[in-house]
Amino acid sequence: MTWSILARDPTTGTLGAAVASRFFAVGGLCIHVEGGVAALATQALVNPMYAVHAMPRLRAGEDAAAVLQSLVAPDPVRDQRQFHILDAAGRIAQHTGRDCVTWAGHVRGHDVSVAGNMLAAQGVVQATLEGYLRATGSMAERLLSAMEAGEAAGGDKRGKQSAGLKICTADPYPDLDIRSDDHPDPLADLRRLHRISLERYAVFRRFLPGRDNPWGEANRAVIDAAIARDGVAPT
């Protein structure tokens, strides 16, 4: 029912995921990201429990391939599931069940995994991968460019409805988590939301409590000065 991309920045350790589908609120079920741990996506006949069971084990350092195999193997509906993982060490594991609706499959590159089903053609996942590899800018910008390339190659063969994007660097909660749940052009709507996030939110997020600062910054003058200096004016 969808296609998704998982990516890792080897310099910063940032992990990100993006997804799009002709399905309501796809970002709420399919993509999961935790800083310093992994990004993963469960789709086709989606099994959200894969993420529930996988993340604690990935957090404990288990190999992505072993985690994926242990969850998929006993699942009686595995042939209709799609599941891929990219962990904080850059290890990738992928599964596309043989009964997923065509076109269905997955590709990978260094620090990037793409998987999809119910797609217009095999070229959708390849275009998404290549779009990410040639893109520049922030993780969000590269993921958006990748998904737009996949959409240009045909995307979900049923059309468009929703999309989501999630990015984590160091913390268990996201740096950015945006969704377009029901929209005629959800990837364009994600672009809009990302631009809005740069005005204030992206700067404010830097001052929240996290692994490197358990209490965060409470001085509003410091925060407001940073927003005034670093915030991106609306276009």
C-alpha positions in Angstrom: 0.0 0.0 0.0 3.0 2.3 0.1 6.7 3.1 -0.3 9.2 4.3 2.2 12.8 5.3 2.6 15.1 4.9 5.6 18.4 6.9 5.8 21.3 7.5 8.0 23.8 10.4 8.0 27.2 8.7 8.8 28.7 12.0 10.0 26.0 13.1 12.4 24.3 9.8 13.1 21.0 11.3 12.2 18.3 8.8 11.2 15.3 9.5 9.1 12.3 7.9 7.4 9.7 9.1 4.9 6.7 7.4 3.5 3.8 8.0 1.1 0.7 6.1 0.1 -2.9 6.1 -1.2 -3.9 5.3 2.4 -5.1 7.5 5.2 -2.5 8.7 7.8 0.2 6.3 6.6 2.9 8.1 8.7 1.1 7.2 11.9 1.5 3.5 11.4 4.3 2.7 9.1 7.5 4.6 10.0 9.3 4.5 13.4 12.6 6.3 14.3 14.6 6.5 17.5 17.8 8.5 17.8 20.9 6.4 18.2 18.9 3.2 17.6 17.2 2.7 14.3 14.7 3.7 11.6 12.3 1.1 10.4 9.1 0.8 8.4 6.4 -1.9 8.4 4.0 -1.8 5.4 1.9 -3.7 2.8 -0.4 -5.6 5.2 1.1 -3.5 7.9 2.1 -5.1 11.3 2.7 -2.3 13.8 3.8 -4.8 16.4 6.9 -5.4 14.4 8.1 -1.9 15.5 6.9 -2.5 19.1 9.0 -5.6 19.4 11.9 -4.5 17.3 12.9 -1.2 18.9 13.8 -2.5 22.4 16.0 -5.2 20.9 17.7 -2.8 18.5 18.2 -0.4 21.4 20.0 -3.3 23.2 22.3 -3.6 20.2 20.9 -6.7 18.5 21.8 -7.0 14.8 19.1 -5.6 12.4 18.9 -8.8 10.3 18.5 -11.0 13.3 15.7 -8.9 14.7 13.9 -8.8 11.4 14.2 -12.5 10.8 13.0 -13.4 14.3 9.8 -11.3 13.9 9.0 -12.2 10.3 9.7 -16.0 10.5 6.9 -17.0 12.9 4.3 -14.6 11.4 1.7 -16.6 9.5 1.0 -13.6 7.3 4.6 -12.8 6.5 4.1 -13.3 2.8 1.8 -10.3 2.7 4.1 -8.1 4.9 6.9 -5.7 4.0 9.4 -4.7 6.7 12.8 -3.0 6.6 15.3 -1.7 9.2 18.3 0.6 9.1 20.1 0.7 12.4 22.4 3.2 14.0 25.5 1.3 12.8 24.2 1.4 9.2 23.2 -2.2 9.0 20.2 -2.9 6.8 17.6 -5.7 6.8 14.7 -6.0 4.3 11.8 -8.3 3.8 9.2 -8.2 1.0 6.6 -11.1 1.2 6.0 -13.0 -2.0 2.3 -12.2 -1.9 2.6 -8.4 -1.5 0.6 -6.6 -4.2 2.7 -5.9 -7.3 4.9 -4.1 -8.0 6.6 -4.9 -4.7 10.2 -5.0 -3.7 13.2 -3.3 -2.1 16.6 -1.8 -2.9 19.4 -0.4 -0.8 22.5 1.7 -0.9 25.1 2.8 1.6 23.1 4.1 4.6 19.8 4.0 2.8 17.0 1.5 2.3 13.9 1.8 0.1 10.9 -0.6 0.0 7.5 -0.4 -1.6 4.4 -2.3 -2.8 1.3 -1.5 -4.8 3.6 0.6 -6.9 3.3 1.8 -10.5 6.6 0.1 -11.5 9.9 -1.2 -10.1 11.3 2.2 -11.1 9.6 3.9 -8.2 12.0 2.4 -5.5 15.0 2.9 -7.7 14.1 6.5 -8.5 13.6 7.1 -4.7 17.0 5.6 -3.9 18.8 7.6 -6.7 16.9 10.8 -5.7 18.2 10.5 -2.2 21.8 9.8 -3.3 22.0 12.8 -5.5 20.1 15.2 -3.2 21.9 17.8 -1.1 20.9 19.7 2.0 19.5 18.6 5.3 18.2 15.1 6.0 14.7 16.3 5.7 15.4 18.0 2.3 17.1 14.8 1.0 14.3 12.6 2.1 11.7 14.9 0.5 13.7 15.0 -2.7 13.9 11.2 -2.7 10.2 10.7 -2.2 9.4 13.3 -4.9 11.6 11.4 -7.3 9.7 8.2 -6.5 6.4 10.0 -7.1 7.6 11.3 -10.4 8.4 7.7 -11.4 4.8 6.6 -10.7 4.5 6.3 -6.9 1.5 4.3 -5.5 -0.4 3.0 -8.5 -3.7 3.9 -6.8 -2.8 7.6 -6.4 -2.0 9.9 -3.5 -3.5 10.5 -0.1 -1.0 10.8 2.8 2.7 11.0 3.6 4.9 11.3 6.7 8.5 12.2 7.6 10.3 11.6 10.9 13.9 12.5 11.8 15.9 11.8 15.0 19.5 12.6 15.8 20.4 11.9 19.4 17.2 11.6 21.4 14.5 9.0 21.7 11.9 11.6 20.5 12.1 13.2 17.1 13.8 16.4 15.9 11.0 16.6 13.3 7.8 14.6 12.9 5.4 15.8 10.3 2.5 14.2 8.5 0.0 15.0 5.8 -2.8 12.6 6.6 -5.4 13.3 3.9 -4.3 15.6 1.1 -4.5 15.7 -2.8 -0.7 16.3 -2.9 0.7 15.0 0.4 4.4 15.3 -0.5 3.9 19.0 -1.5 2.2 19.5 1.9 5.1 17.9 3.7 7.4 20.5 1.9 5.1 23.2 3.2 5.2 21.9 6.8 9.0 21.5 6.6 9.3 25.2 5.6 7.1 26.3 8.4 9.1 24.2 10.9 12.2 26.2 10.0 10.7 29.5 11.0 10.7 28.8 14.8 10.2 25.1 15.6 13.5 23.8 14.4 15.4 26.3 16.5 13.2 25.9 19.5 13.7 22.1 19.3 17.5 22.5 19.8 16.8 23.9 23.3 14.6 21.1 24.6 15.8 18.5 27.1 17.7 15.6 25.6 20.5 13.2 26.2 23.1 15.9 26.0 21.2 18.3 28.4 18.6 16.6 30.6 16.9 19.9 31.6 17.1 21.9 28.4 17.3 25.7 28.2 14.8 27.6 30.3 16.0 31.2 29.5 13.4 32.5 27.0 15.7 35.4 26.1 18.3 33.0 24.9 15.7 31.0 22.9 14.1 34.0 21.4 17.5 35.4 20.3 18.4 32.2 18.6 15.1 32.1 16.8 15.6 35.7 15.6 19.1 34.8 14.4 18.6 31.3 13.0 14.9 31.1 12.1 14.1 31.0 8.4 11.7 33.7 7.3 8.5 32.5 5.6 8.4 32.5 1.8 
